[in-house]
Amino acid sequence: MEKTLSIKAARVERGFSQEALAEKLGIGKRTLISWENGEVDVKPVSMFALAYVLKYDIDELRVPTKKFTNKPHLKYGS
C-alpha cells in the first residue's frame, strides 16, 4: 500500500513553512491554509504544482475534500 500524506504533513516533512510554500507556489498563505484544512477544493493544476514543489508523486498526496455543513430544511408558509 502506498503511503499518502496530507498537504500539511507533506509540507512539514519537506521543511516548508506555510509562508515559504505559498510563496513558492505563487499563492496567498490563506489559500494554502484553506487547502490544508479542506475548506476549499484544490484544482488539479494546483495539485500538480504542490506535488512538483514538494517532490512527491501526485498519488502520494491526500487532499481533504471541501467541508459541507448540513443546514436545516426551511419550510415556507404554514
N, C-alpha and C positions, 0 to 999 in steps of 0.2 A: 504494500500500500504506500502510495506517495505521501510524503509529508506536505501538509498545507499550512500556511501561516496567514494570520490576519494581516492587513496592511500595517497596522501598528506594530505587531510583533516583527514583521519583516523590516520595517523602518528601524526599530530599535536594534535588531540583530546586525544590521549593516552600519550602525553608528550614526544615523542621521537624527538631528533634532527635527521637530515639525517645521521650524523656520527654514532650515537648510534644505530639506526635501521639497518644500513648497517652492522655494526659490529655484532649485534645480529643475523643477517641472514647469516653472513659469506660471504658477497659480498662487492664489492667496492662501495664507495659513488657515483661514476659516474654512475654505473649501476642503483642504486636506483633513481638518478636524471632522467635518461633516462626512467625508468618505470613511474615516476610521470609525465613526460612531454609527454608520449605517443610516444617516439622516437623509442622504441623497444617493441616488444611483450613480455609479461610476461608468462613464461612457467607455465603450470598447477601446477607442483610441487612447484614452487616458490610462486604461489598464495596461495596454502595451507599453506606454511610456513608463509607468510605475515598474513594470517587470524589467524593462531595459535598465533603468537607473539603479534599481535595487539588485540587479544581476540575478534574477530568478526567472525560471520558465513561468509563463503566464498561468499554467495549470497549478503551480505551487502556491499561488496567492488566493486566499479565500476572501471573498468580498461580501460584507454584510448587505442584506437587501434592505430596501427602504422600509422604515418602520411606519406602519399604519395604525392609527388608533380607531377603535370602533366607536362610532357616535350613535347615540340612541336615535331610533327612528322617530321622526317628528310627525305627528298626526295633525292635519289641518281640519278645522271645523269640529263640531260636536256630534 
